[in-house]
Amino acid sequence: MVWTDRALRDIEAIGDHIGRDSPAAESSWVARLCKAAEKAGVAPLGGRCVPELGHQDIREMFLRTYRIVYLVTAEQVVILTIFEGHRLFPPGADPH
């Protein structure tokens, strides 16, 4: 499994945001998000297709309100972005 620079920035920003309210919860949430993303590497077709994109190879899974979006290729799973589900899909995160 590979993380894009964008996904790494996303997870860092999420941790920073949570840490402002609860420093103790920051590392716990980041670890939970990373663990959820690892599941995509084990069962890549387990996530649903991202509805607003409509590509079979771009899928997502959820951890509470966070969307973990990833690309499935023949060689690997690429974590593209992680964001809060109430937000619009981030521009530039679709590799197509």
Phi and psi restraints in degrees (range 20) as a CNS / XPLOR table:
assign (resid 1 and name C) (resid 2 and name N)
       (resid 2 and name CA) (resid 2 and name C) 1.0 -126.0 20.0 2
assign (resid 2 and name N) (resid 2 and name CA)
       (resid 2 and name C) (resid 3 and name N) 1.0 142.0 20.0 2
assign (resid 2 and name C) (resid 3 and name N)
       (resid 3 and name CA) (resid 3 and name C) 1.0 -107.0 20.0 2
assign (resid 3 and name N) (resid 3 and name CA)
       (resid 3 and name C) (resid 4 and name N) 1.0 133.5 20.0 2
assign (resid 3 and name C) (resid 4 and name N)
       (resid 4 and name CA) (resid 4 and name C) 1.0 -73.3 20.0 2
assign (resid 4 and name N) (resid 4 and name CA)
       (resid 4 and name C) (resid 5 and name N) 1.0 161.8 20.0 2
assign (resid 4 and name C) (resid 5 and name N)
       (resid 5 and name CA) (resid 5 and name C) 1.0 -58.5 20.0 2
assign (resid 5 and name N) (resid 5 and name CA)
       (resid 5 and name C) (resid 6 and name N) 1.0 -38.6 20.0 2
assign (resid 5 and name C) (resid 6 and name N)
       (resid 6 and name CA) (resid 6 and name C) 1.0 -60.4 20.0 2
assign (resid 6 and name N) (resid 6 and name CA)
       (resid 6 and name C) (resid 7 and name N) 1.0 -46.6 20.0 2
assign (resid 6 and name C) (resid 7 and name N)
       (resid 7 and name CA) (resid 7 and name C) 1.0 -63.2 20.0 2
assign (resid 7 and name N) (resid 7 and name CA)
       (resid 7 and name C) (resid 8 and name N) 1.0 -38.6 20.0 2
assign (resid 7 and name C) (resid 8 and name N)
       (resid 8 and name CA) (resid 8 and name C) 1.0 -65.2 20.0 2
assign (resid 8 and name N) (resid 8 and name CA)
       (resid 8 and name C) (resid 9 and name N) 1.0 -40.4 20.0 2
assign (resid 8 and name C) (resid 9 and name N)
       (resid 9 and name CA) (resid 9 and name C) 1.0 -65.0 20.0 2
assign (resid 9 and name N) (resid 9 and name CA)
       (resid 9 and name C) (resid 10 and name N) 1.0 -39.5 20.0 2
assign (resid 9 and name C) (resid 10 and name N)
       (resid 10 and name CA) (resid 10 and name C) 1.0 -59.7 20.0 2
assign (resid 10 and name N) (resid 10 and name CA)
       (resid 10 and name C) (resid 11 and name N) 1.0 -48.5 20.0 2
assign (resid 10 and name C) (resid 11 and name N)
       (resid 11 and name CA) (resid 11 and name C) 1.0 -66.4 20.0 2
assign (resid 11 and name N) (resid 11 and name CA)
       (resid 11 and name C) (resid 12 and name N) 1.0 -35.5 20.0 2
assign (resid 11 and name C) (resid 12 and name N)
       (resid 12 and name CA) (resid 12 and name C) 1.0 -66.1 20.0 2
assign (resid 12 and name N) (resid 12 and name CA)
       (resid 12 and name C) (resid 13 and name N) 1.0 -43.6 20.0 2
assign (resid 12 and name C) (resid 13 and name N)
       (resid 13 and name CA) (resid 13 and name C) 1.0 -65.2 20.0 2
assign (resid 13 and name N) (resid 13 and name CA)
       (resid 13 and name C) (resid 14 and name N) 1.0 -38.8 20.0 2
assign (resid 13 and name C) (resid 14 and name N)
       (resid 14 and name CA) (resid 14 and name C) 1.0 -63.1 20.0 2
assign (resid 14 and name N) (resid 14 and name CA)
       (resid 14 and name C) (resid 15 and name N) 1.0 -45.6 20.0 2
assign (resid 14 and name C) (resid 15 and name N)
       (resid 15 and name CA) (resid 15 and name C) 1.0 -60.0 20.0 2
assign (resid 15 and name N) (resid 15 and name CA)
       (resid 15 and name C) (resid 16 and name N) 1.0 -43.7 20.0 2
assign (resid 15 and name C) (resid 16 and name N)
       (resid 16 and name CA) (resid 16 and name C) 1.0 -61.4 20.0 2
assign (resid 16 and name N) (resid 16 and name CA)
       (resid 16 and name C) (resid 17 and name N) 1.0 -42.9 20.0 2
assign (resid 16 and name C) (resid 17 and name N)
       (resid 17 and name CA) (resid 17 and name C) 1.0 -63.2 20.0 2
assign (resid 17 and name N) (resid 17 and name CA)
       (resid 17 and name C) (resid 18 and name N) 1.0 -47.5 20.0 2
assign (resid 17 and name C) (resid 18 and name N)
       (resid 18 and name CA) (resid 18 and name C) 1.0 -65.7 20.0 2
assign (resid 18 and name N) (resid 18 and name CA)
       (resid 18 and name C) (resid 19 and name N) 1.0 -38.8 20.0 2
assign (resid 18 and name C) (resid 19 and name N)
       (resid 19 and name CA) (resid 19 and name C) 1.0 -62.6 20.0 2
assign (resid 19 and name N) (resid 19 and name CA)
       (resid 19 and name C) (resid 20 and name N) 1.0 -27.0 20.0 2
assign (resid 19 and name C) (resid 20 and name N)
       (resid 20 and name CA) (resid 20 and name C) 1.0 -64.1 20.0 2
assign (resid 20 and name N) (resid 20 and name CA)
       (resid 20 and name C) (resid 21 and name N) 1.0 -36.3 20.0 2
assign (resid 20 and name C) (resid 21 and name N)
       (resid 21 and name CA) (resid 21 and name C) 1.0 -88.5 20.0 2
assign (resid 21 and name N) (resid 21 and name CA)
       (resid 21 and name C) (resid 22 and name N) 1.0 -36.5 20.0 2
assign (resid 21 and name C) (resid 22 and name N)
       (resid 22 and name CA) (resid 22 and name C) 1.0 -152.0 20.0 2
assign (resid 22 and name N) (resid 22 and name CA)
       (resid 22 and name C) (resid 23 and name N) 1.0 92.9 20.0 2
assign (resid 22 and name C) (resid 23 and name N)
       (resid 23 and name CA) (resid 23 and name C) 1.0 -55.6 20.0 2
assign (resid 23 and name N) (resid 23 and name CA)
       (resid 23 and name C) (resid 24 and name N) 1.0 -33.2 20.0 2
assign (resid 23 and name C) (resid 24 and name N)
       (resid 24 and name CA) (resid 24 and name C) 1.0 -67.1 20.0 2
assign (resid 24 and name N) (resid 24 and name CA)
       (resid 24 and name C) (resid 25 and name N) 1.0 -32.8 20.0 2
assign (resid 24 and name C) (resid 25 and name N)
       (resid 25 and name CA) (resid 25 and name C) 1.0 -80.7 20.0 2
assign (resid 25 and name N) (resid 25 and name CA)
       (resid 25 and name C) (resid 26 and name N) 1.0 -19.0 20.0 2
assign (resid 25 and name C) (resid 26 and name N)
       (resid 26 and name CA) (resid 26 and name C) 1.0 -57.1 20.0 2
assign (resid 26 and name N) (resid 26 and name CA)
       (resid 26 and name C) (resid 27 and name N) 1.0 -56.5 20.0 2
assign (resid 26 and name C) (resid 27 and name N)
       (resid 27 and name CA) (resid 27 and name C) 1.0 -66.9 20.0 2
assign (resid 27 and name N) (resid 27 and name CA)
       (resid 27 and name C) (resid 28 and name N) 1.0 -33.0 20.0 2
assign (resid 27 and name C) (resid 28 and name N)
       (resid 28 and name CA) (resid 28 and name C) 1.0 -64.3 20.0 2
assign (resid 28 and name N) (resid 28 and name CA)
       (resid 28 and name C) (resid 29 and name N) 1.0 -45.3 20.0 2
assign (resid 28 and name C) (resid 29 and name N)
       (resid 29 and name CA) (resid 29 and name C) 1.0 -67.4 20.0 2
assign (resid 29 and name N) (resid 29 and name CA)
       (resid 29 and name C) (resid 30 and name N) 1.0 -42.5 20.0 2
assign (resid 29 and name C) (resid 30 and name N)
       (resid 30 and name CA) (resid 30 and name C) 1.0 -61.6 20.0 2
assign (resid 30 and name N) (resid 30 and name CA)
       (resid 30 and name C) (resid 31 and name N) 1.0 -42.7 20.0 2
assign (resid 30 and name C) (resid 31 and name N)
       (resid 31 and name CA) (resid 31 and name C) 1.0 -63.0 20.0 2
assign (resid 31 and name N) (resid 31 and name CA)
       (resid 31 and name C) (resid 32 and name N) 1.0 -41.0 20.0 2
assign (resid 31 and name C) (resid 32 and name N)
       (resid 32 and name CA) (resid 32 and name C) 1.0 -64.7 20.0 2
assign (resid 32 and name N) (resid 32 and name CA)
       (resid 32 and name C) (resid 33 and name N) 1.0 -41.1 20.0 2
assign (resid 32 and name C) (resid 33 and name N)
       (resid 33 and name CA) (resid 33 and name C) 1.0 -65.8 20.0 2
assign (resid 33 and name N) (resid 33 and name CA)
       (resid 33 and name C) (resid 34 and name N) 1.0 -41.5 20.0 2
assign (resid 33 and name C) (resid 34 and name N)
       (resid 34 and name CA) (resid 34 and name C) 1.0 -64.5 20.0 2
assign (resid 34 and name N) (resid 34 and name CA)
       (resid 34 and name C) (resid 35 and name N) 1.0 -41.4 20.0 2
assign (resid 34 and name C) (resid 35 and name N)
       (resid 35 and name CA) (resid 35 and name C) 1.0 -64.4 20.0 2
assign (resid 35 and name N) (resid 35 and name CA)
       (resid 35 and name C) (resid 36 and name N) 1.0 -40.8 20.0 2
assign (resid 35 and name C) (resid 36 and name N)
       (resid 36 and name CA) (resid 36 and name C) 1.0 -63.3 20.0 2
assign (resid 36 and name N) (resid 36 and name CA)
       (resid 36 and name C) (resid 37 and name N) 1.0 -41.2 20.0 2
assign (resid 36 and name C) (resid 37 and name N)
       (resid 37 and name CA) (resid 37 and name C) 1.0 -63.4 20.0 2
assign (resid 37 and name N) (resid 37 and name CA)
       (resid 37 and name C) (resid 38 and name N) 1.0 -35.8 20.0 2
assign (resid 37 and name C) (resid 38 and name N)
       (resid 38 and name CA) (resid 38 and name C) 1.0 -62.1 20.0 2
assign (resid 38 and name N) (resid 38 and name CA)
       (resid 38 and name C) (resid 39 and name N) 1.0 -28.7 20.0 2
assign (resid 38 and name C) (resid 39 and name N)
       (resid 39 and name CA) (resid 39 and name C) 1.0 -62.4 20.0 2
assign (resid 39 and name N) (resid 39 and name CA)
       (resid 39 and name C) (resid 40 and name N) 1.0 -30.6 20.0 2
assign (resid 39 and name C) (resid 40 and name N)
       (resid 40 and name CA) (resid 40 and name C) 1.0 -63.4 20.0 2
assign (resid 40 and name N) (resid 40 and name CA)
       (resid 40 and name C) (resid 41 and name N) 1.0 -33.7 20.0 2
assign (resid 40 and name C) (resid 41 and name N)
       (resid 41 and name CA) (resid 41 and name C) 1.0 -69.8 20.0 2
assign (resid 41 and name N) (resid 41 and name CA)
       (resid 41 and name C) (resid 42 and name N) 1.0 -28.3 20.0 2
assign (resid 41 and name C) (resid 42 and name N)
       (resid 42 and name CA) (resid 42 and name C) 1.0 -84.1 20.0 2
assign (resid 42 and name N) (resid 42 and name CA)
       (resid 42 and name C) (resid 43 and name N) 1.0 -41.6 20.0 2
assign (resid 42 and name C) (resid 43 and name N)
       (resid 43 and name CA) (resid 43 and name C) 1.0 -134.4 20.0 2
assign (resid 43 and name N) (resid 43 and name CA)
       (resid 43 and name C) (resid 44 and name N) 1.0 73.6 20.0 2
assign (resid 43 and name C) (resid 44 and name N)
       (resid 44 and name CA) (resid 44 and name C) 1.0 -61.2 20.0 2
assign (resid 44 and name N) (resid 44 and name CA)
       (resid 44 and name C) (resid 45 and name N) 1.0 -29.9 20.0 2
assign (resid 44 and name C) (resid 45 and name N)
       (resid 45 and name CA) (resid 45 and name C) 1.0 -88.1 20.0 2
assign (resid 45 and name N) (resid 45 and name CA)
       (resid 45 and name C) (resid 46 and name N) 1.0 4.5 20.0 2
assign (resid 45 and name C) (resid 46 and name N)
       (resid 46 and name CA) (resid 46 and name C) 1.0 -72.7 20.0 2
assign (resid 46 and name N) (resid 46 and name CA)
       (resid 46 and name C) (resid 47 and name N) 1.0 -24.9 20.0 2
assign (resid 46 and name C) (resid 47 and name N)
       (resid 47 and name CA) (resid 47 and name C) 1.0 -82.7 20.0 2
assign (resid 47 and name N) (resid 47 and name CA)
       (resid 47 and name C) (resid 48 and name N) 1.0 159.6 20.0 2
assign (resid 47 and name C) (resid 48 and name N)
       (resid 48 and name CA) (resid 48 and name C) 1.0 -84.5 20.0 2
assign (resid 48 and name N) (resid 48 and name CA)
       (resid 48 and name C) (resid 49 and name N) 1.0 157.6 20.0 2
assign (resid 48 and name C) (resid 49 and name N)
       (resid 49 and name CA) (resid 49 and name C) 1.0 -66.3 20.0 2
assign (resid 49 and name N) (resid 49 and name CA)
       (resid 49 and name C) (resid 50 and name N) 1.0 142.4 20.0 2
assign (resid 49 and name C) (resid 50 and name N)
       (resid 50 and name CA) (resid 50 and name C) 1.0 -69.7 20.0 2
assign (resid 50 and name N) (resid 50 and name CA)
       (resid 50 and name C) (resid 51 and name N) 1.0 114.5 20.0 2
assign (resid 50 and name C) (resid 51 and name N)
       (resid 51 and name CA) (resid 51 and name C) 1.0 -59.2 20.0 2
assign (resid 51 and name N) (resid 51 and name CA)
       (resid 51 and name C) (resid 52 and name N) 1.0 -38.3 20.0 2
assign (resid 51 and name C) (resid 52 and name N)
       (resid 52 and name CA) (resid 52 and name C) 1.0 -77.5 20.0 2
assign (resid 52 and name N) (resid 52 and name CA)
       (resid 52 and name C) (resid 53 and name N) 1.0 -8.8 20.0 2
assign (resid 52 and name C) (resid 53 and name N)
       (resid 53 and name CA) (resid 53 and name C) 1.0 -103.4 20.0 2
assign (resid 53 and name N) (resid 53 and name CA)
       (resid 53 and name C) (resid 54 and name N) 1.0 -41.1 20.0 2
assign (resid 53 and name C) (resid 54 and name N)
       (resid 54 and name CA) (resid 54 and name C) 1.0 74.3 20.0 2
assign (resid 54 and name N) (resid 54 and name CA)
       (resid 54 and name C) (resid 55 and name N) 1.0 20.7 20.0 2
assign (resid 54 and name C) (resid 55 and name N)
       (resid 55 and name CA) (resid 55 and name C) 1.0 -100.8 20.0 2
assign (resid 55 and name N) (resid 55 and name CA)
       (resid 55 and name C) (resid 56 and name N) 1.0 131.6 20.0 2
assign (resid 55 and name C) (resid 56 and name N)
       (resid 56 and name CA) (resid 56 and name C) 1.0 -66.0 20.0 2
assign (resid 56 and name N) (resid 56 and name CA)
       (resid 56 and name C) (resid 57 and name N) 1.0 -24.4 20.0 2
assign (resid 56 and name C) (resid 57 and name N)
       (resid 57 and name CA) (resid 57 and name C) 1.0 -90.6 20.0 2
assign (resid 57 and name N) (resid 57 and name CA)
       (resid 57 and name C) (resid 58 and name N) 1.0 -5.9 20.0 2
assign (resid 57 and name C) (resid 58 and name N)
       (resid 58 and name CA) (resid 58 and name C) 1.0 -109.1 20.0 2
assign (resid 58 and name N) (resid 58 and name CA)
       (resid 58 and name C) (resid 59 and name N) 1.0 117.3 20.0 2
assign (resid 58 and name C) (resid 59 and name N)
       (resid 59 and name CA) (resid 59 and name C) 1.0 -127.2 20.0 2
assign (resid 59 and name N) (resid 59 and name CA)
       (resid 59 and name C) (resid 60 and name N) 1.0 169.8 20.0 2
assign (resid 59 and name C) (resid 60 and name N)
       (resid 60 and name CA) (resid 60 and name C) 1.0 -146.3 20.0 2
assign (resid 60 and name N) (resid 60 and name CA)
       (resid 60 and name C) (resid 61 and name N) 1.0 154.9 20.0 2
assign (resid 60 and name C) (resid 61 and name N)
       (resid 61 and name CA) (resid 61 and name C) 1.0 -132.7 20.0 2
assign (resid 61 and name N) (resid 61 and name CA)
       (resid 61 and name C) (resid 62 and name N) 1.0 162.9 20.0 2
assign (resid 61 and name C) (resid 62 and name N)
       (resid 62 and name CA) (resid 62 and name C) 1.0 -118.5 20.0 2
assign (resid 62 and name N) (resid 62 and name CA)
       (resid 62 and name C) (resid 63 and name N) 1.0 145.9 20.0 2
assign (resid 62 and name C) (resid 63 and name N)
       (resid 63 and name CA) (resid 63 and name C) 1.0 -130.6 20.0 2
assign (resid 63 and name N) (resid 63 and name CA)
       (resid 63 and name C) (resid 64 and name N) 1.0 104.2 20.0 2
assign (resid 63 and name C) (resid 64 and name N)
       (resid 64 and name CA) (resid 64 and name C) 1.0 53.1 20.0 2
assign (resid 64 and name N) (resid 64 and name CA)
       (resid 64 and name C) (resid 65 and name N) 1.0 -115.8 20.0 2
assign (resid 64 and name C) (resid 65 and name N)
       (resid 65 and name CA) (resid 65 and name C) 1.0 -94.0 20.0 2
assign (resid 65 and name N) (resid 65 and name CA)
       (resid 65 and name C) (resid 66 and name N) 1.0 -1.0 20.0 2
assign (resid 65 and name C) (resid 66 and name N)
       (resid 66 and name CA) (resid 66 and name C) 1.0 -90.9 20.0 2
assign (resid 66 and name N) (resid 66 and name CA)
       (resid 66 and name C) (resid 67 and name N) 1.0 137.2 20.0 2
assign (resid 66 and name C) (resid 67 and name N)
       (resid 67 and name CA) (resid 67 and name C) 1.0 -102.6 20.0 2
assign (resid 67 and name N) (resid 67 and name CA)
       (resid 67 and name C) (resid 68 and name N) 1.0 125.8 20.0 2
assign (resid 67 and name C) (resid 68 and name N)
       (resid 68 and name CA) (resid 68 and name C) 1.0 -107.5 20.0 2
assign (resid 68 and name N) (resid 68 and name CA)
       (resid 68 and name C) (resid 69 and name N) 1.0 110.3 20.0 2
assign (resid 68 and name C) (resid 69 and name N)
       (resid 69 and name CA) (resid 69 and name C) 1.0 -106.4 20.0 2
assign (resid 69 and name N) (resid 69 and name CA)
       (resid 69 and name C) (resid 70 and name N) 1.0 133.0 20.0 2
assign (resid 69 and name C) (resid 70 and name N)
       (resid 70 and name CA) (resid 70 and name C) 1.0 -142.4 20.0 2
assign (resid 70 and name N) (resid 70 and name CA)
       (resid 70 and name C) (resid 71 and name N) 1.0 157.6 20.0 2
assign (resid 70 and name C) (resid 71 and name N)
       (resid 71 and name CA) (resid 71 and name C) 1.0 -106.4 20.0 2
assign (resid 71 and name N) (resid 71 and name CA)
       (resid 71 and name C) (resid 72 and name N) 1.0 131.9 20.0 2
assign (resid 71 and name C) (resid 72 and name N)
       (resid 72 and name CA) (resid 72 and name C) 1.0 -104.0 20.0 2
assign (resid 72 and name N) (resid 72 and name CA)
       (resid 72 and name C) (resid 73 and name N) 1.0 120.9 20.0 2
assign (resid 72 and name C) (resid 73 and name N)
       (resid 73 and name CA) (resid 73 and name C) 1.0 -118.7 20.0 2
assign (resid 73 and name N) (resid 73 and name CA)
       (resid 73 and name C) (resid 74 and name N) 1.0 175.0 20.0 2
assign (resid 73 and name C) (resid 74 and name N)
       (resid 74 and name CA) (resid 74 and name C) 1.0 -66.3 20.0 2
assign (resid 74 and name N) (resid 74 and name CA)
       (resid 74 and name C) (resid 75 and name N) 1.0 -27.0 20.0 2
assign (resid 74 and name C) (resid 75 and name N)
       (resid 75 and name CA) (resid 75 and name C) 1.0 -96.2 20.0 2
assign (resid 75 and name N) (resid 75 and name CA)
       (resid 75 and name C) (resid 76 and name N) 1.0 -30.7 20.0 2
assign (resid 75 and name C) (resid 76 and name N)
       (resid 76 and name CA) (resid 76 and name C) 1.0 -162.8 20.0 2
assign (resid 76 and name N) (resid 76 and name CA)
       (resid 76 and name C) (resid 77 and name N) 1.0 173.7 20.0 2
assign (resid 76 and name C) (resid 77 and name N)
       (resid 77 and name CA) (resid 77 and name C) 1.0 -110.9 20.0 2
assign (resid 77 and name N) (resid 77 and name CA)
       (resid 77 and name C) (resid 78 and name N) 1.0 132.0 20.0 2
assign (resid 77 and name C) (resid 78 and name N)
       (resid 78 and name CA) (resid 78 and name C) 1.0 -116.4 20.0 2
assign (resid 78 and name N) (resid 78 and name CA)
       (resid 78 and name C) (resid 79 and name N) 1.0 117.5 20.0 2
assign (resid 78 and name C) (resid 79 and name N)
       (resid 79 and name CA) (resid 79 and name C) 1.0 -75.3 20.0 2
assign (resid 79 and name N) (resid 79 and name CA)
       (resid 79 and name C) (resid 80 and name N) 1.0 117.8 20.0 2
assign (resid 79 and name C) (resid 80 and name N)
       (resid 80 and name CA) (resid 80 and name C) 1.0 -90.3 20.0 2
assign (resid 80 and name N) (resid 80 and name CA)
       (resid 80 and name C) (resid 81 and name N) 1.0 -45.4 20.0 2
assign (resid 80 and name C) (resid 81 and name N)
       (resid 81 and name CA) (resid 81 and name C) 1.0 -163.5 20.0 2
assign (resid 81 and name N) (resid 81 and name CA)
       (resid 81 and name C) (resid 82 and name N) 1.0 156.8 20.0 2
assign (resid 81 and name C) (resid 82 and name N)
       (resid 82 and name CA) (resid 82 and name C) 1.0 -134.9 20.0 2
assign (resid 82 and name N) (resid 82 and name CA)
       (resid 82 and name C) (resid 83 and name N) 1.0 127.9 20.0 2
assign (resid 82 and name C) (resid 83 and name N)
       (resid 83 and name CA) (resid 83 and name C) 1.0 -154.0 20.0 2
assign (resid 83 and name N) (resid 83 and name CA)
       (resid 83 and name C) (resid 84 and name N) 1.0 163.7 20.0 2
assign (resid 83 and name C) (resid 84 and name N)
       (resid 84 and name CA) (resid 84 and name C) 1.0 -70.7 20.0 2
assign (resid 84 and name N) (resid 84 and name CA)
       (resid 84 and name C) (resid 85 and name N) 1.0 135.7 20.0 2
assign (resid 84 and name C) (resid 85 and name N)
       (resid 85 and name CA) (resid 85 and name C) 1.0 -63.6 20.0 2
assign (resid 85 and name N) (resid 85 and name CA)
       (resid 85 and name C) (resid 86 and name N) 1.0 -20.5 20.0 2
assign (resid 85 and name C) (resid 86 and name N)
       (resid 86 and name CA) (resid 86 and name C) 1.0 -79.0 20.0 2
assign (resid 86 and name N) (resid 86 and name CA)
       (resid 86 and name C) (resid 87 and name N) 1.0 -9.8 20.0 2
assign (resid 86 and name C) (resid 87 and name N)
       (resid 87 and name CA) (resid 87 and name C) 1.0 -88.1 20.0 2
assign (resid 87 and name N) (resid 87 and name CA)
       (resid 87 and name C) (resid 88 and name N) 1.0 159.8 20.0 2
assign (resid 87 and name C) (resid 88 and name N)
       (resid 88 and name CA) (resid 88 and name C) 1.0 -73.6 20.0 2
assign (resid 88 and name N) (resid 88 and name CA)
       (resid 88 and name C) (resid 89 and name N) 1.0 155.6 20.0 2
assign (resid 88 and name C) (resid 89 and name N)
       (resid 89 and name CA) (resid 89 and name C) 1.0 -58.9 20.0 2
assign (resid 89 and name N) (resid 89 and name CA)
       (resid 89 and name C) (resid 90 and name N) 1.0 130.3 20.0 2
assign (resid 89 and name C) (resid 90 and name N)
       (resid 90 and name CA) (resid 90 and name C) 1.0 -66.9 20.0 2
assign (resid 90 and name N) (resid 90 and name CA)
       (resid 90 and name C) (resid 91 and name N) 1.0 133.7 20.0 2
assign (resid 90 and name C) (resid 91 and name N)
       (resid 91 and name CA) (resid 91 and name C) 1.0 -62.6 20.0 2
assign (resid 91 and name N) (resid 91 and name CA)
       (resid 91 and name C) (resid 92 and name N) 1.0 141.4 20.0 2
assign (resid 91 and name C) (resid 92 and name N)
       (resid 92 and name CA) (resid 92 and name C) 1.0 86.0 20.0 2
assign (resid 92 and name N) (resid 92 and name CA)
       (resid 92 and name C) (resid 93 and name N) 1.0 -3.2 20.0 2
assign (resid 92 and name C) (resid 93 and name N)
       (resid 93 and name CA) (resid 93 and name C) 1.0 -84.9 20.0 2
assign (resid 93 and name N) (resid 93 and name CA)
       (resid 93 and name C) (resid 94 and name N) 1.0 -18.6 20.0 2
assign (resid 93 and name C) (resid 94 and name N)
       (resid 94 and name CA) (resid 94 and name C) 1.0 -81.3 20.0 2
assign (resid 94 and name N) (resid 94 and name CA)
       (resid 94 and name C) (resid 95 and name N) 1.0 118.6 20.0 2
assign (resid 94 and name C) (resid 95 and name N)
       (resid 95 and name CA) (resid 95 and name C) 1.0 -76.4 20.0 2
assign (resid 95 and name N) (resid 95 and name CA)
       (resid 95 and name C) (resid 96 and name N) 1.0 -5.8 20.0 2
